[in-house]
Each structure stands twice: as structure tokens, then as C-alpha cells.
Amino acid sequence: MKEAEKIFSSAYESTQWLAVDLSDGLLKLTLDRPPVNVLNITLLNALAAVLGQAAADARVRVLLLTARGERYFSAGVEVAEHGAAQVEEMLAAFHDVARRLRAFPLPTLAALNGSALGGGLELALACDMRLAVADAQLGQPEIRLGVFAPVAAILLPRLLPPGLAHEMLLGGRLLESSDALRFGLLNRVWPREAFDAGVAEFLAPCLQLSRAAQLHNKRALRAAQGQPFDAALSLLERQYLDELMATHDAHEGIAAFLEKRVPQWRNR
């Protein structure tokens, strides 16, 4: 890690339940509340603060959300905080994190070191890509407690066949990682002994790319979502010509390809 990056990364505050590390463009956020990494308001507020800071940090290229342990990525939000006294504050804190993950300007990945249930799965759904160990289970069991999962109710039917999404949301079905991979909810699955190496290999290409291009790429993906094709294409054409082609890296990437050399990104 470059010395300047070391200095800046010290500005990120790890907390009792959240470890934060910035190294060579990768911002790694690790849930650290054993044994099942249950989310609570304090942890959610810490996550939101880091996400807000990282969104404006020119050193960040990729954000990775993971957790410690071997059984659970997260078993969800503290059940006690669903009670009448705290539910409004809890939902506001949780949805703040979900919004920040969805709006994050650079690639986001969830590396599920174990099962992701309830709010744990919702955090993963809010990321761009999801990786998992082979023995992980994914599910939204909220209906068994007499409640529902707002983030998952929006995102699961967009990511899975509607019937399967409804089975998980309305029936509380748990999805094995092999099935989640088959239906496209997960990008990769590895045996536990190969998980860390697999995640690192998956991340490596993302960390070699132009940060400026990725910023425009994420903007394009968000702008086009839900738009009719012609309207989206017109919008992205203007973004490409007026904004992307005004960057150094767009011209550098094309020149490097034609000259058969490695591009020298300036990330602007």
C-alpha cells in the first residue's frame, strides 16, 4: 500500500463490530459480531458512515462487504430492535445502508463466508455482485416472525424468477448456494477451503480497471434501469460522448489497445 493510502485509510474508523481496511484500491468492510454477525442500529450506523466517506474517496476502486466466521455472513437484524420502541429507528438505519450500497458509485461485492439470512441477505442483494461458500444458505425468513423484508421485496423479484422469489418471500424458503448460483443470484461459489483465493481472483480484474470508466459505467447502469430502450439509449449516448469521452482514460484505453501495450490509467 502506498504511504498516502496508509495515511488516508487511518481516517476510516473500525468499530467494535465493523473492521475497515483500505488497501490498493480495495475497501474491505468486515462484519465482526460473532457468532452470527447480527446487525444492530450501532453497526448499521457505522456501516452508513463508512459508505458515505468511501463514496467520495478517490482511492477506492472496489468495495467488498464480507464477515468473519465460518457459519454466517449475517443472520439478519437484531430481533429485539424490531419491537415497537426501536423499529422505526432500526428500519431507517437499515434502509440508509441499503440506499448507500445501491447508490455507491463504484463496483460493490458481497462475499458471503456463510449463510445470509434476513437483513444479511438484503445487504448482499443491495450489492452489484455476490460470491459465496458452497455450504451457505440464503433466505428471507421474516415471514415466520410475522413481518416482511422491504429491501428483498423490491430486489429479489428483479434478480430471481418471480415464482422462486415469491417462494422465498412468502414461504420463507431457504435457497442453497448451488441453486442460487444456478438462478443467477450468486456470481460464483467455491468450497470453503478455496473461498478466500477465489474471492481474490474474482476481484483482481476489477482492481486493474480505470476508476473513471467504472464511475461512468455505474452511472450508466443506474440511469438506464427501468427506462424504455430508446430513451435509455439516447441518454447513455450523450453520457458516452459528452462525459466519458472527455476523460483521459477513455482515450488512453483505446490508444493502449491499438498500440498493444498496458494502459496507464490516470483515473480521470
Accessible surface in RSA format (square Angstrom, percent):
REM  Atomic radii and reference values for relative SASA: ProtOr
REM  Chains: A
REM  Algorithm: Lee & Richards
REM  Probe-radius: 1.40
REM  Slices: 20
REM RES _ NUM      All-atoms   Total-Side   Main-Chain    Non-polar    All polar
REM                ABS   REL    ABS   REL    ABS   REL    ABS   REL    ABS   REL
RES MET A   1    87.12  45.1  32.45  21.5  54.66 130.1  34.89  29.7  52.22  69.2
RES LYS A   2   158.13  77.1 149.34  91.6   8.79  20.9 110.08  99.1  48.05  51.2
RES GLU A   3   115.07  66.1 107.37  81.2   7.70  18.3  57.33 110.9  57.75  47.1
RES ALA A   4    60.19  55.3  52.97  81.7   7.22  16.4  55.93  78.8   4.26  11.3
RES GLU A   5    15.32   8.8  14.97  11.3   0.35   0.8   5.89  11.4   9.43   7.7
RES LYS A   6   100.12  48.8  93.05  57.1   7.07  16.8  44.65  40.2  55.47  59.1
RES ILE A   7   117.73  67.0 109.74  81.8   7.98  19.2 114.86  82.7   2.87   7.8
RES PHE A   8    52.27  26.1  48.09  29.8   4.18  10.9  52.19  31.6   0.07   0.2
RES SER A   9    23.95  20.2  16.44  21.9   7.51  17.3   5.06  10.8  18.89  26.5
RES SER A  10    88.69  74.9  56.15  74.9  32.54  75.0  50.15 106.8  38.55  54.0
RES ALA A  11    55.93  51.4  33.14  51.1  22.79  51.8  44.67  62.9  11.26  29.8
RES TYR A  12    12.53   5.9   1.31   0.7  11.22  29.2   1.47   1.1  11.06  13.6
RES GLU A  13   134.67  77.3 125.77  95.2   8.90  21.2  44.42  85.9  90.25  73.7
RES SER A  14    67.30  56.9  39.78  53.1  27.52  63.4  29.39  62.6  37.91  53.1
RES THR A  15    63.09  44.9  40.83  41.4  22.26  53.1  47.74  64.1  15.35  23.2
RES GLN A  16   142.13  79.5 109.27  79.9  32.86  78.2  52.50 111.8  89.63  68.0
RES TRP A  17    53.83  21.6  53.56  25.9   0.27   0.6  42.80  22.8  11.03  17.9
RES LEU A  18     0.37   0.2   0.07   0.0   0.30   0.7   0.24   0.2   0.13   0.3
RES ALA A  19    23.41  21.5  22.22  34.3   1.19   2.7  23.07  32.5   0.34   0.9
RES VAL A  20    20.41  13.4   0.12   0.1  20.29  48.9   0.25   0.2  20.16  54.7
RES ASP A  21    74.24  52.0  70.94  70.6   3.30   7.8  27.31  64.3  46.93  46.8
RES LEU A  22     0.62   0.3   0.00   0.0   0.62   1.6   0.00   0.0   0.62   1.7
RES SER A  23    37.79  31.9  34.72  46.3   3.07   7.1  15.83  33.7  21.96  30.8
RES ASP A  24    87.99  61.6  71.27  70.9  16.71  39.5  36.50  85.9  51.48  51.3
RES GLY A  25     3.47   4.3   0.00   N/A   3.47   4.3   2.13   5.8   1.34   3.0
RES LEU A  26    31.00  17.3  30.26  21.6   0.74   1.9  30.26  21.3   0.74   2.0
RES LEU A  27     0.00   0.0   0.00   0.0   0.00   0.0   0.00   0.0   0.00   0.0
RES LYS A  28    82.13  40.1  81.53  50.0   0.59   1.4  24.46  22.0  57.67  61.4
RES LEU A  29     0.50   0.3   0.50   0.4   0.00   0.0   0.50   0.4   0.00   0.0
RES THR A  30     8.98   6.4   8.98   9.1   0.00   0.0   3.44   4.6   5.54   8.4
RES LEU A  31     0.00   0.0   0.00   0.0   0.00   0.0   0.00   0.0   0.00   0.0
RES ASP A  32    39.02  27.3  36.61  36.4   2.40   5.7   0.78   1.8  38.23  38.1
RES ARG A  33    49.53  20.8  48.06  24.5   1.46   3.5   8.92  12.2  40.61  24.6
RES PRO A  34   101.49  74.0  80.91  73.8  20.58  74.8  81.82  67.6  19.67 122.3
RES PRO A  35   110.77  80.7  95.29  86.9  15.48  56.3  98.77  81.5  12.00  74.6
RES VAL A  36    34.04  22.4  34.02  30.8   0.03   0.1  34.02  29.6   0.03   0.1
RES ASN A  37     0.97   0.7   0.97   0.9   0.00   0.0   0.00   0.0   0.97   0.9
RES VAL A  38    31.80  20.9  31.24  28.3   0.56   1.4  31.24  27.1   0.56   1.5
RES LEU A  39     0.00   0.0   0.00   0.0   0.00   0.0   0.00   0.0   0.00   0.0
RES ASN A  40    11.38   7.8  11.38  11.0   0.00   0.0   0.93   2.2  10.45  10.1
RES ILE A  41    12.72   7.2  12.72   9.5   0.00   0.0  12.72   9.2   0.00   0.0
RES THR A  42    88.66  63.1  83.13  84.3   5.53  13.2  51.50  69.2  37.16  56.2
RES LEU A  43     1.23   0.7   0.00   0.0   1.23   3.1   1.23   0.9   0.00   0.0
RES LEU A  44     0.07   0.0   0.00   0.0   0.07   0.2   0.02   0.0   0.05   0.1
RES ASN A  45    77.28  53.3  70.79  68.4   6.49  15.6  25.76  62.0  51.52  49.8
RES ALA A  46    16.10  14.8   7.25  11.2   8.85  20.1  15.33  21.6   0.77   2.0
RES LEU A  47     1.59   0.9   1.59   1.1   0.00   0.0   1.59   1.1   0.00   0.0
RES ALA A  48     7.30   6.7   7.04  10.9   0.26   0.6   7.16  10.1   0.14   0.4
RES ALA A  49    67.62  62.2  48.88  75.4  18.74  42.6  61.37  86.4   6.25  16.5
RES VAL A  50     8.07   5.3   7.49   6.8   0.58   1.4   8.05   7.0   0.02   0.0
RES LEU A  51     1.89   1.1   0.53   0.4   1.36   3.4   0.60   0.4   1.29   3.5
RES GLY A  52    28.25  34.8   0.00   N/A  28.25  34.8  16.01  43.9  12.24  27.4
RES GLN A  53    66.74  37.3  52.48  38.4  14.26  34.0  34.09  72.6  32.65  24.8
RES ALA A  54     0.00   0.0   0.00   0.0   0.00   0.0   0.00   0.0   0.00   0.0
RES ALA A  55    40.94  37.6  28.15  43.4  12.79  29.1  28.30  39.9  12.64  33.5
RES ALA A  56    91.01  83.7  55.76  86.1  35.25  80.2  65.28  91.9  25.73  68.2
RES ASP A  57     3.90   2.7   0.19   0.2   3.72   8.8   3.84   9.0   0.07   0.1
RES ALA A  58    75.03  69.0  59.07  91.2  15.96  36.3  59.94  84.4  15.09  40.0
RES ARG A  59    92.40  38.8  80.99  41.3  11.41  27.2  29.12  39.8  63.28  38.4
RES VAL A  60     0.00   0.0   0.00   0.0   0.00   0.0   0.00   0.0   0.00   0.0
RES ARG A  61    52.33  22.0  50.84  25.9   1.49   3.6   5.76   7.9  46.57  28.2
RES VAL A  62     0.42   0.3   0.42   0.4   0.00   0.0   0.42   0.4   0.00   0.0
RES LEU A  63     0.00   0.0   0.00   0.0   0.00   0.0   0.00   0.0   0.00   0.0
RES LEU A  64     6.48   3.6   6.48   4.6   0.00   0.0   6.48   4.5   0.00   0.0
RES LEU A  65     1.15   0.6   1.15   0.8   0.00   0.0   1.15   0.8   0.00   0.0
RES THR A  66    11.50   8.2  11.50  11.7   0.00   0.0   6.67   9.0   4.83   7.3
RES ALA A  67     8.81   8.1   0.00   0.0   8.81  20.0   0.00   0.0   8.81  23.3
RES ARG A  68   124.44  52.2 115.95  59.1   8.50  20.2  44.94  61.4  79.50  48.2
RES GLY A  69    50.00  61.7   0.00   N/A  50.00  61.7  32.13  88.2  17.86  40.0
RES GLU A  70   120.53  69.2 109.81  83.1  10.71  25.5  33.40  64.6  87.13  71.1
RES ARG A  71   166.37  69.9 153.61  78.3  12.76  30.4  68.85  94.1  97.51  59.1
RES TYR A  72    42.24  19.7  41.22  23.5   1.03   2.7   5.84   4.4  36.41  44.9
RES PHE A  73     0.00   0.0   0.00   0.0   0.00   0.0   0.00   0.0   0.00   0.0
RES SER A  74     0.00   0.0   0.00   0.0   0.00   0.0   0.00   0.0   0.00   0.0
RES ALA A  75    37.49  34.5  16.51  25.5  20.98  47.7  16.51  23.2  20.98  55.6
RES GLY A  76     2.74   3.4   0.00   N/A   2.74   3.4   2.74   7.5   0.00   0.0
RES VAL A  77    17.87  11.8   7.23   6.5  10.65  25.7   7.23   6.3  10.65  28.9
RES GLU A  78    49.62  28.5  49.19  37.2   0.43   1.0   9.59  18.5  40.03  32.7
RES VAL A  79    94.67  62.3  89.52  81.0   5.14  12.4  89.52  77.8   5.14  13.9
RES ALA A  80    79.00  72.6  52.92  81.7  26.08  59.3  65.29  91.9  13.71  36.3
RES GLU A  81    21.08  12.1  21.08  15.9   0.00   0.0   3.54   6.8  17.54  14.3
RES HIS A  82    59.10  32.3  43.61  30.3  15.49  39.6  28.46  29.3  30.64  35.7
RES GLY A  83    35.83  44.2   0.00   N/A  35.83  44.2  34.86  95.7   0.98   2.2
RES ALA A  84   104.33  95.9  69.90 107.9  34.43  78.3  75.04 105.7  29.28  77.6
RES ALA A  85   105.49  97.0  61.78  95.3  43.71  99.4  73.62 103.7  31.88  84.4
RES GLN A  86    68.59  38.4  67.42  49.3   1.17   2.8  16.49  35.1  52.10  39.5
RES VAL A  87    50.13  33.0  50.13  45.4   0.00   0.0  50.13  43.6   0.00   0.0
RES GLU A  88   145.55  83.6 140.20 106.1   5.35  12.7  57.12 110.5  88.44  72.2
RES GLU A  89    98.25  56.4  89.73  67.9   8.52  20.3  41.02  79.3  57.23  46.7
RES MET A  90     4.62   2.4   4.62   3.1   0.00   0.0   2.35   2.0   2.27   3.0
RES LEU A  91    63.72  35.5  63.70  45.6   0.02   0.1  63.72  44.8   0.00   0.0
RES ALA A  92    62.60  57.6  48.53  74.9  14.07  32.0  57.67  81.2   4.93  13.0
RES ALA A  93     9.99   9.2   2.92   4.5   7.07  16.1   9.22  13.0   0.77   2.1
RES PHE A  94     5.44   2.7   5.44   3.4   0.00   0.0   5.44   3.3   0.00   0.0
RES HIS A  95    34.26  18.7  34.25  23.8   0.01   0.0  17.45  18.0  16.81  19.6
RES ASP A  96    49.13  34.4  48.18  48.0   0.94   2.2  14.70  34.6  34.42  34.3
RES VAL A  97     0.42   0.3   0.42   0.4   0.00   0.0   0.42   0.4   0.00   0.0
RES ALA A  98     6.15   5.7   6.03   9.3   0.12   0.3   6.15   8.7   0.00   0.0
RES ARG A  99   164.39  69.0 158.54  80.8   5.85  13.9  66.58  91.0  97.81  59.3
RES ARG A 100    92.29  38.8  85.90  43.8   6.39  15.2  20.44  27.9  71.85  43.5
RES LEU A 101     3.22   1.8   2.12   1.5   1.10   2.8   2.12   1.5   1.10   2.9
RES ARG A 102    93.07  39.1  81.37  41.5  11.70  27.9  29.57  40.4  63.50  38.5
RES ALA A 103    60.03  55.2  49.85  76.9  10.18  23.2  51.21  72.1   8.82  23.4
RES PHE A 104     2.53   1.3   0.94   0.6   1.59   4.1   2.53   1.5   0.00   0.0
RES PRO A 105    25.97  18.9  25.97  23.7   0.00   0.0  25.97  21.4   0.00   0.0
RES LEU A 106     0.15   0.1   0.15   0.1   0.00   0.0   0.15   0.1   0.00   0.0
RES PRO A 107     9.56   7.0   9.28   8.5   0.28   1.0   9.56   7.9   0.00   0.0
RES THR A 108     0.13   0.1   0.13   0.1   0.00   0.0   0.00   0.0   0.13   0.2
RES LEU A 109     0.00   0.0   0.00   0.0   0.00   0.0   0.00   0.0   0.00   0.0
RES ALA A 110     0.00   0.0   0.00   0.0   0.00   0.0   0.00   0.0   0.00   0.0
RES ALA A 111     1.75   1.6   1.75   2.7   0.00   0.0   1.75   2.5   0.00   0.0
RES LEU A 112     0.00   0.0   0.00   0.0   0.00   0.0   0.00   0.0   0.00   0.0
RES ASN A 113     9.23   6.4   9.23   8.9   0.00   0.0   9.23  22.2   0.00   0.0
RES GLY A 114     1.00   1.2   0.00   N/A   1.00   1.2   1.00   2.8   0.00   0.0
RES SER A 115    15.29  12.9  15.15  20.2   0.14   0.3   2.87   6.1  12.42  17.4
RES ALA A 116     0.00   0.0   0.00   0.0   0.00   0.0   0.00   0.0   0.00   0.0
RES LEU A 117    27.69  15.4  27.69  19.8   0.00   0.0  27.69  19.4   0.00   0.0
RES GLY A 118     5.82   7.2   0.00   N/A   5.82   7.2   5.82  16.0   0.00   0.0
RES GLY A 119     4.19   5.2   0.00   N/A   4.19   5.2   0.93   2.6   3.26   7.3
RES GLY A 120     0.00   0.0   0.00   N/A   0.00   0.0   0.00   0.0   0.00   0.0
RES LEU A 121     0.00   0.0   0.00   0.0   0.00   0.0   0.00   0.0   0.00   0.0
RES GLU A 122     7.85   4.5   7.61   5.8   0.24   0.6   0.22   0.4   7.64   6.2
RES LEU A 123     0.13   0.1   0.09   0.1   0.04   0.1   0.13   0.1   0.00   0.0
RES ALA A 124     0.00   0.0   0.00   0.0   0.00   0.0   0.00   0.0   0.00   0.0
RES LEU A 125     0.54   0.3   0.00   0.0   0.54   1.4   0.00   0.0   0.54   1.5
RES ALA A 126     1.62   1.5   0.00   0.0   1.62   3.7   0.00   0.0   1.62   4.3
RES CYS A 127     4.62   3.5   0.00   0.0   4.62  10.9   0.25   0.6   4.37   4.7
RES ASP A 128    59.18  41.5  33.87  33.7  25.31  59.8  18.57  43.7  40.61  40.5
RES MET A 129    43.36  22.5  43.36  28.7   0.00   0.0  24.20  20.6  19.17  25.4
RES ARG A 130     9.90   4.2   9.90   5.0   0.00   0.0   0.00   0.0   9.90   6.0
RES LEU A 131     0.00   0.0   0.00   0.0   0.00   0.0   0.00   0.0   0.00   0.0
RES ALA A 132     0.00   0.0   0.00   0.0   0.00   0.0   0.00   0.0   0.00   0.0
RES VAL A 133     0.10   0.1   0.10   0.1   0.00   0.0   0.10   0.1   0.00   0.0
RES ALA A 134    52.25  48.0  36.28  56.0  15.97  36.3  36.43  51.3  15.81  41.9
RES ASP A 135    93.55  65.5  68.63  68.3  24.92  58.9  46.27 108.9  47.28  47.1
RES ALA A 136     0.68   0.6   0.00   0.0   0.68   1.5   0.66   0.9   0.02   0.0
RES GLN A 137    58.25  32.6  58.25  42.6   0.00   0.0   8.19  17.4  50.06  38.0
RES LEU A 138     0.00   0.0   0.00   0.0   0.00   0.0   0.00   0.0   0.00   0.0
RES GLY A 139     0.00   0.0   0.00   N/A   0.00   0.0   0.00   0.0   0.00   0.0
RES GLN A 140     2.16   1.2   1.17   0.9   0.99   2.4   1.17   2.5   0.99   0.8
RES PRO A 141    26.16  19.1  26.16  23.8   0.00   0.0  26.16  21.6   0.00   0.0
RES GLU A 142    21.78  12.5  20.09  15.2   1.69   4.0  17.61  34.1   4.17   3.4
RES ILE A 143    73.45  41.8  61.71  46.0  11.74  28.3  61.71  44.4  11.74  31.9
RES ARG A 144   150.69  63.3 110.64  56.4  40.05  95.4  56.50  77.2  94.19  57.1
RES LEU A 145   101.52  56.5  69.82  49.9  31.71  79.7  78.13  54.9  23.39  62.9
RES GLY A 146    66.14  81.6   0.00   N/A  66.14  81.6  33.90  93.0  32.24  72.2
RES VAL A 147    60.76  40.0  52.94  47.9   7.82  18.8  60.76  52.8   0.00   0.0
RES PHE A 148   143.91  72.0 130.48  80.8  13.43  34.9 132.68  80.4  11.23  32.1
RES ALA A 149     3.94   3.6   0.71   1.1   3.23   7.3   1.90   2.7   2.03   5.4
RES PRO A 150    37.61  27.4  35.04  31.9   2.57   9.3  37.03  30.6   0.58   3.6
RES VAL A 151    14.03   9.2  13.54  12.3   0.48   1.2  14.01  12.2   0.02   0.0
RES ALA A 152     0.00   0.0   0.00   0.0   0.00   0.0   0.00   0.0   0.00   0.0
RES ALA A 153    46.68  42.9  31.59  48.8  15.09  34.3  31.94  45.0  14.74  39.0
RES ILE A 154    96.58  55.0  87.46  65.2   9.12  22.0  92.86  66.9   3.72  10.1
RES LEU A 155     8.50   4.7   8.50   6.1   0.00   0.0   8.50   6.0   0.00   0.0
RES LEU A 156     0.00   0.0   0.00   0.0   0.00   0.0   0.00   0.0   0.00   0.0
RES PRO A 157    43.01  31.3  28.65  26.1  14.37  52.2  28.90  23.9  14.11  87.7
RES ARG A 158   143.21  60.1 104.37  53.2  38.84  92.5  47.37  64.7  95.84  58.1
RES LEU A 159    60.63  33.8  44.33  31.7  16.30  41.0  48.80  34.3  11.83  31.8
RES LEU A 160     9.20   5.1   0.00   0.0   9.20  23.1   4.14   2.9   5.06  13.6
RES PRO A 161    59.10  43.1  53.08  48.4   6.02  21.9  58.35  48.2   0.75   4.7
RES PRO A 162    82.91  60.4  82.91  75.6   0.00   0.0  82.91  68.5   0.00   0.0
RES GLY A 163    53.55  66.0   0.00   N/A  53.55  66.0  40.50 111.2  13.05  29.2
RES LEU A 164    16.67   9.3  10.95   7.8   5.72  14.4  12.90   9.1   3.77  10.1
RES ALA A 165     0.00   0.0   0.00   0.0   0.00   0.0   0.00   0.0   0.00   0.0
RES HIS A 166    83.31  45.5  82.77  57.5   0.54   1.4  49.73  51.3  33.57  39.1
RES GLU A 167    83.15  47.7  74.44  56.3   8.71  20.7  33.49  64.8  49.66  40.5
RES MET A 168     0.00   0.0   0.00   0.0   0.00   0.0   0.00   0.0   0.00   0.0
RES LEU A 169    28.22  15.7  19.14  13.7   9.08  22.8  19.44  13.7   8.78  23.6
RES LEU A 170   132.40  73.7 112.66  80.6  19.74  49.6 113.02  79.4  19.38  52.1
RES GLY A 171    54.58  67.3   0.00   N/A  54.58  67.3  28.58  78.4  26.00  58.2
RES GLY A 172     0.06   0.1   0.00   N/A   0.06   0.1   0.06   0.2   0.00   0.0
RES ARG A 173    81.24  34.1  73.07  37.2   8.18  19.5  29.34  40.1  51.91  31.5
RES LEU A 174    54.91  30.6  39.55  28.3  15.36  38.6  39.55  27.8  15.36  41.3
RES LEU A 175     0.13   0.1   0.00   0.0   0.13   0.3   0.13   0.1   0.00   0.0
RES GLU A 176    77.66  44.6  77.17  58.4   0.49   1.2  37.38  72.3  40.28  32.9
RES SER A 177     0.65   0.6   0.47   0.6   0.18   0.4   0.00   0.0   0.65   0.9
RES SER A 178    73.26  61.9  65.35  87.2   7.91  18.2  49.50 105.4  23.76  33.3
RES ASP A 179    31.02  21.7  31.02  30.9   0.00   0.0   0.18   0.4  30.84  30.8
RES ALA A 180     0.00   0.0   0.00   0.0   0.00   0.0   0.00   0.0   0.00   0.0
RES LEU A 181    71.80  40.0  62.59  44.8   9.21  23.2  62.59  44.0   9.21  24.8
RES ARG A 182   167.02  70.1 130.94  66.8  36.08  85.9  72.65  99.3  94.36  57.2
RES PHE A 183    69.63  34.8  52.60  32.6  17.03  44.3  57.18  34.7  12.45  35.6
RES GLY A 184    50.86  62.7   0.00   N/A  50.86  62.7  28.95  79.4  21.92  49.1
RES LEU A 185     0.03   0.0   0.00   0.0   0.03   0.1   0.00   0.0   0.03   0.1
RES LEU A 186     3.85   2.1   0.00   0.0   3.85   9.7   0.09   0.1   3.76  10.1
RES ASN A 187    53.29  36.8  41.96  40.5  11.34  27.3   5.12  12.3  48.18  46.6
RES ARG A 188   119.10  50.0 118.49  60.4   0.61   1.5  27.34  37.4  91.76  55.6
RES VAL A 189    34.47  22.7  12.17  11.0  22.30  53.7  12.17  10.6  22.30  60.5
RES TRP A 190    43.49  17.5  43.27  20.9   0.22   0.5  23.87  12.7  19.62  31.8
RES PRO A 191    69.33  50.5  67.75  61.8   1.58   5.7  69.33  57.2   0.00   0.0
RES ARG A 192    69.32  29.1  55.63  28.4  13.69  32.6  44.05  60.2  25.27  15.3
RES GLU A 193   153.93  88.4 111.86  84.6  42.07 100.2  70.59 136.5  83.35  68.0
RES ALA A 194    36.56  33.6  32.86  50.7   3.70   8.4  36.09  50.8   0.47   1.2
RES PHE A 195    13.18   6.6  13.16   8.2   0.02   0.0  13.16   8.0   0.02   0.0
RES ASP A 196   117.34  82.2 108.26 107.8   9.08  21.5  40.49  95.3  76.86  76.7
RES ALA A 197    72.25  66.4  58.53  90.3  13.71  31.2  66.51  93.7   5.74  15.2
RES GLY A 198     4.75   5.9   0.00   N/A   4.75   5.9   3.88  10.6   0.88   2.0
RES VAL A 199     9.55   6.3   9.55   8.6   0.00   0.0   9.55   8.3   0.00   0.0
RES ALA A 200    59.92  55.1  50.16  77.4   9.76  22.2  54.42  76.6   5.50  14.6
RES GLU A 201   134.68  77.3 123.84  93.7  10.84  25.8  49.54  95.8  85.14  69.5
RES PHE A 202    35.46  17.7  22.76  14.1  12.70  33.1  30.59  18.5   4.88  14.0
RES LEU A 203     7.40   4.1   7.40   5.3   0.00   0.0   7.40   5.2   0.00   0.0
RES ALA A 204    46.14  42.4  42.72  65.9   3.42   7.8  46.14  65.0   0.00   0.0
RES PRO A 205    79.44  57.9  73.59  67.1   5.85  21.3  79.14  65.3   0.30   1.9
RES CYS A 206    20.96  15.9  18.60  20.7   2.35   5.5   0.04   0.1  20.91  22.5
RES LEU A 207    36.88  20.5  27.55  19.7   9.33  23.5  27.55  19.3   9.33  25.1
RES GLN A 208   125.68  70.3 113.26  82.8  12.43  29.6  40.48  86.2  85.21  64.6
RES LEU A 209    82.87  46.2  81.50  58.3   1.37   3.5  81.50  57.2   1.37   3.7
RES SER A 210     2.66   2.2   1.47   2.0   1.18   2.7   1.47   3.1   1.18   1.7
RES ARG A 211    24.98  10.5  23.64  12.1   1.34   3.2   3.76   5.1  21.22  12.9
RES ALA A 212     6.29   5.8   5.63   8.7   0.67   1.5   6.29   8.9   0.00   0.0
RES ALA A 213    40.90  37.6  37.39  57.7   3.50   8.0  38.04  53.6   2.86   7.6
RES GLN A 214    25.18  14.1  24.99  18.3   0.19   0.5   7.79  16.6  17.40  13.2
RES LEU A 215    49.85  27.8  49.67  35.5   0.18   0.4  49.67  34.9   0.18   0.5
RES HIS A 216    27.36  15.0  26.58  18.5   0.77   2.0  13.76  14.2  13.59  15.8
RES ASN A 217    78.56  54.2  73.73  71.3   4.82  11.6  12.32  29.7  66.23  64.0
RES LYS A 218    12.60   6.1  12.60   7.7   0.00   0.0  12.40  11.2   0.20   0.2
RES ARG A 219   104.06  43.7 100.52  51.2   3.55   8.4  37.89  51.8  66.17  40.1
RES ALA A 220    20.89  19.2  20.85  32.2   0.04   0.1  20.89  29.4   0.00   0.0
RES LEU A 221   116.79  65.0 107.09  76.6   9.70  24.4 109.19  76.7   7.60  20.5
RES ARG A 222    90.06  37.8  74.69  38.1  15.38  36.6  45.24  61.8  44.82  27.2
RES ALA A 223    34.82  32.0  18.37  28.3  16.45  37.4  30.77  43.3   4.05  10.7
RES ALA A 224    28.73  26.4  22.29  34.4   6.44  14.7  22.37  31.5   6.36  16.9
RES GLN A 225   101.10  56.5  75.06  54.9  26.04  62.0  42.41  90.3  58.69  44.5
RES GLY A 226    82.04 101.2   0.00   N/A  82.04 101.2  42.23 115.9  39.81  89.2
RES GLN A 227    85.78  48.0  66.38  48.5  19.40  46.2   5.69  12.1  80.09  60.7
RES PRO A 228    93.26  68.0  80.50  73.4  12.75  46.4  92.75  76.6   0.50   3.1
RES PHE A 229   150.68  75.4 137.61  85.2  13.06  34.0 141.81  86.0   8.86  25.4
RES ASP A 230   108.49  76.0 104.26 103.8   4.23  10.0  37.58  88.4  70.91  70.7
RES ALA A 231    50.63  46.5  34.78  53.7  15.84  36.0  44.22  62.3   6.41  17.0
RES ALA A 232    10.33   9.5  10.16  15.7   0.17   0.4  10.33  14.5   0.00   0.0
RES LEU A 233    94.25  52.5  92.14  65.9   2.11   5.3  93.89  65.9   0.36   1.0
RES SER A 234    70.66  59.7  64.42  86.0   6.24  14.4  37.05  78.9  33.61  47.1
RES LEU A 235    86.28  48.1  80.72  57.7   5.57  14.0  84.92  59.6   1.37   3.7
RES LEU A 236    45.30  25.2  42.02  30.1   3.28   8.2  42.37  29.8   2.93   7.9
RES GLU A 237    93.29  53.6  86.51  65.5   6.78  16.1  25.50  49.3  67.79  55.4
RES ARG A 238   119.78  50.3 119.43  60.9   0.35   0.8  64.46  88.1  55.32  33.5
RES GLN A 239    17.14   9.6  14.76  10.8   2.38   5.7   9.96  21.2   7.18   5.4
RES TYR A 240   117.06  54.7 114.77  65.3   2.29   6.0  78.73  59.2  38.33  47.3
RES LEU A 241    91.90  51.2  76.40  54.7  15.50  39.0  76.45  53.7  15.46  41.6
RES ASP A 242    83.37  58.4  60.03  59.7  23.34  55.2  27.94  65.8  55.43  55.3
RES GLU A 243    66.89  38.4  60.33  45.6   6.56  15.6  28.85  55.8  38.04  31.1
RES LEU A 244    31.24  17.4  31.24  22.3   0.00   0.0  31.24  21.9   0.00   0.0
RES MET A 245    50.10  25.9  41.25  27.3   8.84  21.1  40.69  34.6   9.41  12.5
RES ALA A 246    83.93  77.2  43.49  67.1  40.44  92.0  53.67  75.6  30.26  80.2
RES THR A 247    18.82  13.4  14.30  14.5   4.53  10.8  17.43  23.4   1.39   2.1
RES HIS A 248    48.42  26.5  35.27  24.5  13.15  33.6  34.10  35.1  14.32  16.7
RES ASP A 249     2.75   1.9   0.78   0.8   1.97   4.7   1.13   2.7   1.62   1.6
RES ALA A 250    17.67  16.2   3.83   5.9  13.84  31.5  15.36  21.6   2.32   6.1
RES HIS A 251    97.94  53.5  93.91  65.3   4.02  10.3  67.16  69.2  30.77  35.8
RES GLU A 252    20.89  12.0  16.88  12.8   4.01   9.5   4.27   8.3  16.61  13.6
RES GLY A 253    20.25  25.0   0.00   N/A  20.25  25.0  12.87  35.3   7.38  16.5
RES ILE A 254    91.59  52.1  88.01  65.6   3.59   8.6  91.22  65.7   0.37   1.0
RES ALA A 255    31.34  28.8  26.94  41.6   4.40  10.0  31.06  43.7   0.28   0.8
RES ALA A 256     1.24   1.1   1.14   1.8   0.10   0.2   1.14   1.6   0.10   0.3
RES PHE A 257   163.56  81.8 148.88  92.2  14.67  38.2 157.28  95.4   6.28  18.0
RES LEU A 258   125.53  69.9 103.47  74.0  22.06  55.5 106.17  74.6  19.36  52.1
RES GLU A 259   107.96  62.0  80.48  60.9  27.47  65.4  43.48  84.1  64.47  52.6
RES LYS A 260   187.47  91.5 150.60  92.4  36.86  87.8 117.75 106.0  69.71  74.3
RES ARG A 261    96.64  40.6  74.71  38.1  21.93  52.2  61.92  84.6  34.72  21.0
RES VAL A 262   114.04  75.0 107.30  97.1   6.73  16.2 109.24  94.9   4.80  13.0
RES PRO A 263    39.88  29.1  33.44  30.5   6.44  23.4  33.44  27.6   6.44  40.0
RES GLN A 264   120.45  67.4 115.54  84.4   4.91  11.7  52.46 111.7  67.99  51.6
RES TRP A 265    71.07  28.5  43.71  21.2  27.36  64.2  40.75  21.7  30.32  49.2
RES ARG A 266   139.34  58.5 116.44  59.4  22.90  54.5  32.49  44.4 106.85  64.8
RES ASN A 267    48.03  33.1  33.46  32.3  14.57  35.1   9.56  23.0  38.47  37.2
RES ARG A 268   148.35  62.3 136.17  69.4  12.18  29.0  70.36  96.2  77.99  47.3
END  Absolute sums over single chains surface
CHAIN  1 A    13339.9      10941.7       2398.2       8057.5       5282.4
END  Absolute sums over all chains
TOTAL         13339.9      10941.7       2398.2       8057.5       5282.4
